[in-house]
């Protein structure tokens, strides 16, 4: 390396350090220490290794970069700005301010070049596994000899905090098992957390831990040794079977005379006086802020511009591929644009009212297997529960280290990592992922569910065993508060279908849905199939709530329910009608879909004049008052369940025809 090149690289690294410290100081909020420490690492990635094009952030074969240590986001923002993304110096100055692209942690869809929203520690680490699965699956489906369309890598910077979170253990174990050699993680070993030295909580041998997971492990003892970093990344890229992690020793807030190596530089600005000393240390004018030398900007812009030629070469490769494999190319173009194959909905099964009782989890399995052949991008599995959740795609293989084309995923008993991986898969264009477990274990998945909603992305979360109806497993497995809790998350769509036909439409909604995750909630126990020739059509599910069975005249009473409880209120309607009480039954599988309807439709289903309403759901009553009104009532669960056969539980907690009728009559 020439002296001139070395000088500009050193100047570039130090510019990024000072830029990050300036932004945090101006915001009077943030984490300056890690960006200052890791600037050499980011420099090596953005100037020498990663394939990216700042002018085309969605280029299909770009390398993905994830900052799992999202608190260090000024590191990412600095290099996105320097390399020519649509991020200005004013955006850097507006760090952590209202309506800024540069939020307090990286946000997908807000800042160009940010691949996934990170911040809650461990999530980005686990998202990377999903991105890696997505790449391997696309390559298996579309790559052909001479046409290596999808060969991108996933680069992740993670921290001590990430590795302390349990989700990273789940994700690392899964990645090692699947031999995801397209993962290259750089672990910032700076020995500092907010409370002080990590010695107070974290003294494990991280390298040994990852070797035990089956990872390729290297160590670089000084982040400022960019040559050693480069060699380690070259070795990691050459390792095609094992995921790679490089433990990199750094000094937090490098360049700060009084705060480097201390917790004081982790989560707070350095202070005006200390920042001046930092600038003097790196040879910058201490009186100037946001000082970016023109030669530094030119150097990194040229590094970013190389990606334009790389993408042009790929576009030519894809054009040749399209000429040779027109059907596969057309399929990828359709699916990656968010489209779906024509006629796929024709495969949705229709169930007859005369068919035997069927659990909605079983109906879901039938629907999945009916549409899977028409939707090549629908892939997923369960957290060791595919026989119970009915999520196995019977005509397709499993995704394994030997078979990347497989569409059935075995996530193991790793619900949290499954959810985070699904988010990474959902951010891979051309893939619709689903993952399943029991509704109770949605609790293990809450962080990725919430992040999916924040990002407006579309993984499908499948939950079965949805109530006390699961029976003998008892209080630990019977969900009570989960439906209310999930419904409380903004931009999430929860659907709990009443029978097999509603289940088919629930899957239709989930596959077509945009702008947020869909949660499908299914029963363990068998349910009668509602006769669509006699009652409301199941496509009413798409509107969230619909009149399933009308009363003999204008309703004296409205009964409403979701899921298995719809069959219960249908039986109650018969008795109420026999007693001269005109009763409307409303199936209400999705509050969120119903709220999207216009006022006229809402009035049709729930006339304002009809205030005598009873909701029935074997779950927390929280939230139902909006639909039952002050003159209505809700039969729900206000305690945990019990361990007993389902029929005994229904009687014990009052989910019987007799009790529903009694509660309904009490309203009148």
N, C-alpha and C positions, 0 to 999 in steps of 0.2 A: 504494500500500500504506500503510495507516495505521501510525502509530508503534507502536501496541500490537501489531499483527500482526507488524511487523518485529521487535519485541523478543521475542516468543514464538518466532519462527522462529530468531532468533540464539541464544536460550536453549536451544532444542531441539537445534540443531546442536552447541552446546558441551556439552550434556548427553551426547550420543552420543560425543563425543570423550573426555570424562572417563570415561564408563562403559567404553569400550574399554580405556583405559589402566589403569583399576582392575582389570579382569578379567585382563589380561595380568600385571599386577604380582602379584595374588593367586596366579595359577597359577605364577608365576615362570618363565613360558615363553610365547612367542608373538611377535607382530609388532604393536606398538602404533602405529608411525609412519604407516602407510598409512591405517588407520581414522581417525586424528586428522586427516589431511590431507583425506580424501575425504568426511567427514561432510556438507559442503554438497551434494555430488553426490548422495549417498544421500537426503538430505532432499528435494531437488527431485524425485527419482524417486518416492519413497514418498508424499509429501504432495501432489504436483501432477499427476503424469503417469500412473503405472502403474494399470491396472485390476486389482484383486485383492480378495479377500474373505478376511480372516484366519480366518473361521469356516467357510470352505468351500475348502480348499486344492486340491481337485481340480476346481473349476469349469472347465468345458471352454474357455470363451473368456477366461480370465484372461490377462493379459500374463505372459510368462515372464521371470524375472530370473536371470541367471547371473553369479556372481562368479568369473570365470576366474582372477583373482588371489586364489586361495583362501586364501593365507596371511593375507589381510586379513579373515578371516571374522568377527572381532568387529564389523566394520562391519555385516555382514549380520545377525548375531545381535542387535545393538543395535536395529536398526530393526524386526526381526521382533517383538522384545519390545515395543517402544514402540508399534507399530501394532496390537497385540492378538492376535498369533498365540499358539498354545498353548505359550508359552515364558515362564517366570517369571523374576523377578529372582534367585531361587535358582539357576536354570539358568545364568544369566549368571555368578553367583559360582562355579559349578562348572565353568567353562571349562577344557577339557583334562583333566578328571578322569574316573576310571573310571565307566562307565555314565551319563555325562552326555549330554544332547542336544547340547551345544555342544562338539563334537569339535575337534581342532586344525586341521582343514580341513572345509569344509561337506560333510555326508554325506546323500545322498538316502535317505529312509526313516527316518532317525534324528531329524532336526530338521524340524518342520513348516515349510513354506514354502521349503525347499531343493529346487530342481527337478532338480539333478544333482550328483553327487559331483565336486568339483574339488579342485585342489591341485597335481598334476603340471602345471606351467605349459604353456599352450597348449591343454590339453584342453577347458576350458570354452569358449574361443574357437571351437574347431572343433565342439564339441557344438552351439553356437548355430546353426551352419549346418544341422545335422540337424533342430533344432527348427523352423527357418524352412521347410525343405522340407516337414516334416510339416504345418505350418499351411497352406501353399500347396496341398498336395495335398488336405487335408480341404476347404478352401474350394472347390476346383475340383469336387470330387465332390458336395458337399452344399449349398453356397450357391445360392440362387435369387433372382431379382429380388424385392426387398422383404424378403428373408430372408438378411441378411448374418451368418450364424451364426458363422463363424470369420474374424475379422479382427484377431486379437491380434498384438501386437508382441513381439519378443524383445530385451530390453535386456541388455547385457553390459558389465561393467566389466573391463577388461584392463590389463595393466601392461607396462613395458619387458621384463620377463622373459618374458611371454607372447609378445611380438613377436620376441624373439630365437629362440624355439623354431621349428624348421622346419615343424612341423605347421600353424602359423598362416599361413605363406606358402601352403601347399597349400590350406587352407580358404578363405583370403581370395580366392585366385585362382578357386576354384570358385564362391564366393558372387557374385563380380563377374560371372562368365560367366553364371550363372543369373539374374542381376538380382533378387536376393532383397531387395527393398525393405522387407521387414518386419523387417530387422535394424537395430538402433541400438546401436552400440558406443561406449563412452566410454573413451578411452585415457588412463590416468593417467601423464602425462609428468613424473615427479618427479626424473629424472636420477640416481637412487640405486639401487644393487643391494648385495648383501651385501659385496662386495669393495670398495665405494666408489663413486665417481662412475661413471656409465655411460660417461663419455668414454673410459674405458680399453678398452672393447670395442664401443661402440654409438654411432656418430655419423651414421647414415644419415638421410636426409630421409624420415621416416615418412609425412608427408602426401603427398609426391610418389609414394612407393611405392604407397600405397593409391589414389591417382588413377590410377596405371598399371593397377591391378587393375580399374578401373571403378567405384570406390566414390565416394560423395558425401562430401566431406571438409570439415570445418569446424575452426576453432581457437578455443579460449577460453584467454586468457592468464593467468587467475587463477581457480582453483576457488572462491574466496570470493565471486566476482562471480556470485551466484545468478541475477541478472537475465539476464546473458549466457548462463548455462547454459540457462535456460528458453527463450530465443530460439533457441538452437542445437537444442534438442530439438524445438521446434515446427517448425523447418525440416526436421529429419530425418524427423519424422512426415509432413510434406507431400511428401517425396521418395518416390514409390511404386515407382520403377523400380530405383534403385540402392541397395545396402546403404549405410548411413551410418556413418562413424566421426567422432567429435569428439575432437580432441587437446586435452586439458585440462592446463594447467600447474599443478602443485601443489608445495607445500613439505612434504616428509615431516615428520611430528611437529610440525605447526604448533601453536604455543603452548608448546612446550618451549624455555625460554630457552637451554639449553646443548646440546641434541641435535637441534633442528630442522635439516633440511637435511643431516643426516649419516647415514652407514651405521650408526652406533651405535644409531639408533632403529628400524632395520629389523627385525632378527630377535631382539631381546632386550628384556626389560622396561626401563623408563626408570630404575628405582631409586626407592626410597622418597623420598629428598630431592628428586629432580627432579620426581617426581609431585606433590609438595606445591607446587612452584613453578608447575607447569602449572595446578593448581587455582586458585592465586592469580591467575594470568594471566587465567583465564576467569571470575573472580569467585566461585569456589566455596570453601566452607570447606575448608582444607587438611587438617583433622583428620578429615573425614568421607569415607567410601568408599561407593561405589554409591549416590550421592545423586541421586535422580530427582525433581525438583520436580513436585508434583501437577498443576500447570497444563500442564507439558510432556506428561505422560502423557495428560492429557485431550485436548490438541491432537492428538496422533498417533492416539489411539484414535478420535477423530472422523474423522480422515483415513481410517483403516482401515474404519470403519463405513460410509463412503460406498459401499464395494464391495458391501455387502448389497443396496442398492437397485439397483445396476448388475446384479448377478446376477439379482435378481427380474425386472428388465426383460427380461433375456436368457431366463430361464425362460418368461416369457410369450410371447416371440418363438418359442421352440422349441415350445411347446404349439400355437401357431397353425400353425407349420410342420408339425407332426405331423398336424394335421387336414387340411392341404392336400396333403402329401406323405407319406402314412402308410408306404409301403414303404421309402422312403429313411430316414425317421426310425427305423423299426424296425430297419433294417440298422445304422444308426449306434449305436443303443442296445445292440444285441447285440455288435457288434465292439468298442465302447469299453469294454464290461464284461468283455472277455476271452473272450467266447463265440465260437463258430464256426458258420457256416451248417450247418443240418441236412443230412446226406447227403453232405457234401463228400468223405468218405473213400471213397465209392463210386466216385469218379473216379480213385482210385489204380490205375495199370495193373498187370496181371499178365503176366509174361513166361514163355514156355515153355522148357523144357529143350532143345527141338529148335531154338530160335532161334539165329541165328549169334552168335558172340562179340560182346560189347559192352562198351566201357569204361564204368566206373561214372559217369564224367563225362557220357557220352552218355545213359546211363539216367537220370541226374539231370535232364538237359534234357528228356527225355520226360515224367518225372514232374512237373516244374515246369509244363510246358505243359498237362499233363492236369488239374492241380488249380487252375491260375491262374483259370480262368473261374468256379470255385466259391468262390474265396477273394478277394473284391475288395480285401481289406486286405493282400494279399501283394504287396509291391513291392520292387524292388531292381535290382542290376546288378553291374557289375564295374569293376575298375581297368584299363580299356582291354583287357580280355581276354574279353569275352563270347563271341567265336567259339571260344576255347580252353576256356573253363570251361563252355560250353553253358548260359549263364544268361539268354539272351534270351527274353523272353515274346513269342512270335511273333504273337499275335493283338492285341497292345497296342502303343500308341505309346510314344515316349520322353518322359520328363519334361524339358521345356525351358523357356526363358524365355517362350515363346509358348504352351506347352501344359502346364499344371500338372496335368492329369488323367492324363498319361502315367505308366506304371508301370515302364518300363525306365529305369534310371539309368546315366548315363555319368560315372563319377567321375574319369575320366582317370587318368594314371599318378600317383596320389596315394593310395597304400594307407593311409598313416597317417591322413590326413584322412577317407578313406572309413570306416575303423573308428570314428573319433570321431563322424562324422556319423550313422552307423548307430545309435550310442547315443542321440543326440538324437532320431532318428526312432522308436526303440523306446520312448522316454519320451513319445511322442505317442500317446495312447490311440486305438485304432482302426486302428493300423498295425502290420504284422509286416514288418520290413525284413530283407533279406539282402544280402550283399556278397561278391564272389568275386575270388580271385586264385590264384596258384600257392601251394602249401603253403610253399615256401621264403620267400615274401614275407609270411607271417604274422609274420616277424621285424619288419617295418616297422609292424606293427599291435599289438605287444605291450601298449603302455599302454592303449589302449581295450579290448582283450580283458580285461585284468586289472580295469579299472574296471567293465566290464559285470558281471563276476563279483562284485565287491564290492557293486554295486548290486542284484544279483539280477534283472537285466532280461534280456530275451530276444531280442537280435538273433541272426540266424543267419549264422555265418561259414562260407563255402563255399570249400574249398581243393582244388585239383586238382593233377595232376602230382605224385603223393604219394610217390614213391620213386625209386630208381635205375632203375626201369622206364621213366622218361621218356627215358632213353637219351642221345643224342648231345650234348645241351646241357651235360652234364658236371658237375663238382664244384660249380660256383657255383649250379646250379639243382636239384641232387639233394638233397632233404631227408634228413638223417640223424638229428639230435637233436631235430627239431621235435615229433614225436609225444610223446616223453618230456617235453619241456618244457611242452607244452600240457596234458598229463595232470597235471602237477605243480601246476597252478593250482587252488586250492580252488573248488568250486561251478561248475565248468565240465564240460560233457558232450561228450566227443570220440567221434565215431562214424565208423568206417572200414568200410563195408560190403563184403561179399565178391562180390556180383554185383548184377544189375539188380533182382531182387526184394527183396534186403536194402536196396537203395537206396531203393525205394519206401517201405519201413517206416522208414528213416532220416528221410525227409522228414515222415512222419506224426509221428514223435517230435518232430522239430524244431518243427513247427507247433503241436503241443499242449503243448510243454514250458513249465514255469513255473520261476521262481526261479533263473535263470542262463542264460548264453549256451550255444548248441549249436554245435559245430564239426563240419561235415560234410567228410569227407576222401575224395576220389575219384581214380581212376586215369586216366592218359592211355591206357594200353594196353588192348586188348580182353581180356575175361575170359569164360570159359564161363558159361552160365546154369545154375545148379544145379537139377536136376529135383525139384520139390517133391512129386511123386508118389512119388518113390523115396527122397528124403532128408528131413531135418528141414525143417519149414515155416519160411519166411523171417520170419514174425511172431515167431519166437524172438529176433529182434534187439531187440525191446522189453524183453527181460530181460537184454540185454547179452552173454550167452553162452548157447549151447544146443548140444545134441548133434545134430550134423549127420548123422553117419554112425556107427552102432554097430558094434562089432567082432563077430566070429563067436561070441564068448562073453564072459564077464567080462573086461574089458580087461587085457591084459598091459602096455599102453602107451597113453598119451593124447597125441595130437597136437593142438596148438591153434595158431590163427593168426588174423590179421585181414586184411581186404582181399584183394588179389590173391594172397597167399600161401595162402589157403584152398584154392584150386584145386590148388596145388602139393602140399599135404599130403593132399588127396584122392587124388592119383595115387600118393603114397608109401604110403598105406594099402593100396591094391590090392597092391602088391608085398610089403608086410609080411605081409598076410593070406596071400598065396601062399606065403610062407616059414613059415607056421604061427604067426605072431605076431598075436594078437587085438588090434586097434587101434581105439580110439575117436577120432573126429575131432570137435573142438569148434570151432565158429566163434565168435569172441569180438570182435565189432565194437565193443563199448564197455565198458571197465572200470567206468566210473562207473555205468552202468545195472545192471551185474552186482552191484556192491556194494550196491545198494538191495534186492536180493532177500533172502528169508529164508534161514535156515541150512539148512533142509531142501532148498530148491532148489539151493543151492550144493553141498551134499553129493551131490545127484543128479548134477550135472554133473562135479564133481571129488571123487570119493569119497576120504576121507582115507586109505583103505587102498591107493589107487592112486597111488603116489608116483613112478612112472616116467613122466615127462612131458617132452615136447619142445615148446617154443614156437618159432614161425618168424615173423619179421617183418623186412622189409628196412629196419630202423631201429635206433637205439640199443637195446641190451638193458636199459637202465636201467628198473627197476621190475618186470620180468617174474619175478623170483625169487619174488615172493609167490605166483605161480600155478604155477611149475614145481617148487618145493620144493627142498630140499638134494639130493635124489636125482635131480633133473631137469636139464635143459640148455636153452639158448636159442641158436638160430641167428639172429644179427642182424648189424648193421653196426658195427664198431668202428673203422673208418676212413672217410674221405670216399670218394665214388664216383670214377668215371673217365668220360672222354668216349669213348663207344663205343655201338654198337647194343645195345639192351636184352638180346637173347639172349646176346651176348658177355659182358655184365656179369653176368648170372645165373650163367653158367659160372665166371667169374673169382672171384666172391664166394661161390660154393657154394650158390646157390639153385636146385638141381637135384634131381630125384627121387632120383638115385643118392646124393647127399650127404645128403639128409634121411634116407634109409633107413640110411645108414652111421652117422649121428649117433644115430639112434633105436636101432639095434642095440647101439651102444656103451653105452647106458644099461642094457641087459639083460645 
